[in-house]
């Protein structure tokens, strides 16, 4: 195995997960280079969320390994998780706290001093444009865009090396989305690595330099964005790789009456 100093930002090796007789993730192999903005795409039910949950230590795999900067997520979970910031899809968080209270609380759980947690919370709330609501609005009353931004703030709070984000812009308004994209580009520009899962091909093409396509629990293509696209749009390549038939061309004749 490569040493932690030369290992990829994230490497998934032969990950398998079954639920009953259904194989949700089928020997997934994935390598996220250091300093990359990596997009993971696939149709609903492809296994993306399950694979990411195993990658970050939220779901134990039946087989396989996940390594962050060469550190095994399941053998050395504390070391590995210090290197990761995670934004799961449908993130649950303490909702009876204000944004500031949430960040300072989590900061101290990460081992930051009270003063350092306060300082980082101030900076994150300002950058996320949440400082106006930070003192008086409970997280339970946040809009979808605000929840995504405070979730990203919690992922960044402990200065991770790798961000793993599951649908970070789903149902987010354009202004909040622009803020989040700027922050993620800045994170990668300063040497961080991002693995982003999304259904939106245009978003992946806009942000990512590397991409993987999942279908039926397997990675069917991965590599630099241009190489995977092969001179076409990512959406066209995706449809061919996944092997789906585009519907809607027949039936519904009553709509034209």
N, C-alpha and C positions, 0 to 999 in steps of 0.2 A: 504494500500500500504506500502511496506517496506520502511524504511528510506533510504536516499541516502548513508549512511555509510555502509549499508548491502545489498543494491540492486545489481543485476547483472550489468555487464558492459553495456549490451544492452538488452532490452526486447521489443519485438514486440507483441502487444496484439490485436488480431482480425482485422488485417489490411485488408482493402478491397479497390480495385480500379477497376473501370470499364471505358471502352472507348466505348461509344455507347452501343451496345448490348454485347460486349465482356467483360467477367470478366477476367482481367489480374492477379489480386491478390485476392484470395478467403479466407478471414478470416485466414490469416497467423499468427501463434503463433511461436515465436522463442525466446530462451533465451541463451545469450552468457555469460558464467560465467566470473568473473573477473580473469585476468591472463591467459586466454585461447587463443589458436590459433585456430580459428573456421573457418571451410570451408563450403561454401554454394555451392552446385553443382546442376545442372539440365540441361536438354536439351534446345536448342534454343526455346524461346517463353514460357519458364516455369514460367516467372514472376520475375526472380531474380533481374534484374536491376530495375524494377518498385518497388519492395519491398524495395530495398536498397535506392532508391531515396526518398521514403516516410520515411524511417528510419532516414535519415540525414537531412530532412527538405527541400529537393529540389522539392518535389511533395506532394501536400496535399492529404491525404487519404480521401476516401468517408466515411469510418468508421474506428474505431480502434485508437490505440495509439502507440507511440514509446517513450521509456524512456531510457535515458542514465544516468547510475549511479542514477537511480530513478527520474531523472528530465525529465519532459514531453517536447519533442522536439517542439511541437506546442503550448503549453501553456507558456513555458519559453524558447523561441528560443535562446536568447543570452547566457543564462547560459548553455544550452545544447550544443551549438555549440563550446563554449570554451573548452569543454571536448573532442571534436571529431576532428580527422584529416580525411579528405575525399579525395579519389582519384577515381572520377567517370570514367567510361569507355568513351573514347573519350573526355577527359577533354579539355575544352576551356580555354585558358589563354592569357594574353596580349603578343602577339608574337613579337612586335617591341621593346622589351626590351631584354637586355642580361640576362643571368641567375642570375648574381649578382643583377642587377637592379630589377628584378622580386622579388627576395627574400627580399631585403631591403624594397621595396615598400609594399609588403604584410605584412612584419613584423611590419611596422609602422601602417598599417591598423588594425593589431591585438592589437595595443596599446603598442608595444615595443618602447623603446627609440631608437634614430638613432644609438647610439653606440652598444646597445644590438642586434639590428637587424643586424648590420654589423658583429658582432662577431658570431652570430648564422649562418649567411649566409656563412661566411668563413668556419666554421666547417662542415656544411652540404655539401658545394661544394667539400670540400676535401674528405669527407667520400664517397660521391657519384661519386668520380673520375671525377668531372666536372670542377675542378678549372682551368684546362688548357684552357677551352673554355669560362670561366665565364666572362671575361672582354671584349671579342671582338666578340663573336658569338651571333647573335640574336636567340631567341627561335624558330622563324619561320624556321631557318636553322638547327635545331637540328634533329638528326636521331630519329627513333622510340624509341630506347633504352634510348637515352638521354632525350627525352620528358617524358618517364615514370619515370626516376630518378629525374628530376627536379619537376615533379608532386608530387612524394613522398616527396621530400624536402619541398615543400609548405605545405603538409599535416602534416609534423613533426615540422614545424617552431615554432609553438606556444606551444610546449610541451603538446600535448593532452594526455588523458588517454586511448582513444579508437581510433583505426584506422579502417576505413571502406573502403575497397579497391575492386573495381570492375575490374576484369581481369587485375591485375597489371603487369603480365608477358607476356601478349599476344603480339606476334610479337617482343619479346625482344631477343637479341642475348645472347648466353650462358654466356659470361663474365658479361654483365650487369645484367642478371638474378641472377648470383651467388652473386653479390654485393647486390642486393635488398633482396635476401633471408637472407643473413648475417645480414643486418640491421634490418629486421623484427624479426628475432630470438633474436637479442639483445634487441629490444624493449619489447618483451614479457618477456625475461629474467629479465628485470628490473621492471616488474610489470604491464606493459601495456597489453592491450587486442586487438586482431586483429580479424576482421570479413572479410574474403577473399572470393570473388566469383570467380569461375574458371570453365572452361570446362574440364580442364586437371586433370584427376583422379590421375595420378602419382604425380603431384605437391601437391595435397591436402593430399595424403597419406604421402608424404615426410615431409610436414610442420605442418599439423594440428593434434591436439589431440582430437578435437571434430568436428562433421560434421552434416550437415542437407542436405536432398535431397528434391528438389522441383520438382513438375510435375503438369502441368495444373493449375497453380496458387496456389497450396496447398503444404504445407510441409508434405511429406509422411513418413519421418523418420528423427529422430535427436537423438543425444546422443554421448557418447564417440566413437571414431573411431572404436575401436575393437568391440564394441557391435553392431554398425551399420553394419559393414562388416560381422560379424558372421562367422569368419574363412575363408572367401573367399577374393578375391581382391575387392576393392571398385568398380571397373568397373563392375564386375560380379553382385554384389549386386545392383548397380545402374540400370543396364539393367532390372533386375527382378522387381525392385520397380517402375520404370518408365513405364514398360509394353510395351516396344517397341520390334519389330521384326528386327533382324539384317539382312539387305539385302545384295545383291551382290553375292549370291550363284547361281543365275540363270540368263539366258540371256547373252547378250554380247558374243555370240558364235563366232562372227567374230574376236574377239581378239585372239582366239586360232588358227585361220586359217593361 
